[in-house]
Amino acid sequence: MWGKSITAYTAKSAWENKGNMIGHINKASDNAKDVVSDADIILVCCPAQNKPQVLKQIKPYLKDGALIGTIFGQGAFDVQCMDVLERDIESKHLTIFTL
């Protein structure tokens, strides 16, 4: 179930003194066009074997200069991006990154 916000509970963490952190969700959709078309930063957070499918879904809607990344870089995310996004990386000035 999606709500309008997400809460990160900080109790018993190094961030506990900051209190709980709340982020607000502007959009949620199963349609890539609805959530990617105006996004400056896209985080692909799923198992490595599913990332190519996600990249295929978002490819038509990536705007010029977008940053596309993943929280976990294992699984050769850069190679997956080069394979799926191909010429769009250069022609749309996309930046690929991993954390």
N, C-alpha and C positions, 0 to 999 in steps of 0.2 A: 504494500500500500504506500503510495506517495502522498506526502502532505506538502504544505507550503514552505516547510523549513526542515532542516536537519540539525540535530543537536549532537555535538561532540562532548561527551562527559569526561571531565578531566580529573575526577577523584582518583587519588593514589597514583597520579602521574607527575612527571616533572613540571607539568603545566597547571597543576592544581590551584596554585595561587592566582591564576588568571580567571578562574571560574569556568563554568560551562560555556562553550562557544556555540553560537547559533548561526547557521548559514541559511540564506533564503533561496529557494528554488524559483527561478523565473519561468522555466519551461521544462516540461517532461513529455516525451512522445516516443512512440515506436516508429515514427516516420522521420528519417534522417533529415529531410528537407526542412521540417519544422524546427529543428534544434541546431542545425549546422550552418544554414545559409548566412546568418549574420554573426557567427561566432569568430572571434579573433583567436581563441585558444581552444583546441579540442584535445581532451584527454581520453585515450582509448584504454579502458581499464577492464580487461577480461583475460582469460587464459591465452597464452601465446598462439595456440592453434586456431583460435577464433578471430584473431586480429585481422588476417587478410579479408575475411568476410565483412567485418565492420568497415575496413578501409574501402572495400568495393561499394558498400552502401552509402558512405559519405562522399566518395569521390566526385560525383556530379555537382555537389552543393558547396564545395570548398571555395571560399572567397580568396581573392588575391591577398597575399601576405599573411595568411593564416599560419599559426603554429600548431603542429600536430605532434602529440607526444604520448608517452605511456609512463605510468608510475613505475613499472618494472620492465627494464630493458632487455631481459633475457629473451631468448627465442629469436634473436636477430631482427628486432623491430625495424631497424634501418633498411635491411635487405627486403623485408616484407613491404615496406613503403615504396622502395625503388621498383619492386616487381609490380605492385598494384597501381601506384600513382603515376609511374613512368614519367612522361614528359611534363605532366602537370607540376611536378616539383620545381622545375626551372621556369616554365611559362607563367605559373601563378605565383612565383617567388615564395614557395612554401618553405617553412623551416621544420625539420624533423628533429625531435629530441626525446631523450629518455632520462629517467631519474633512477 
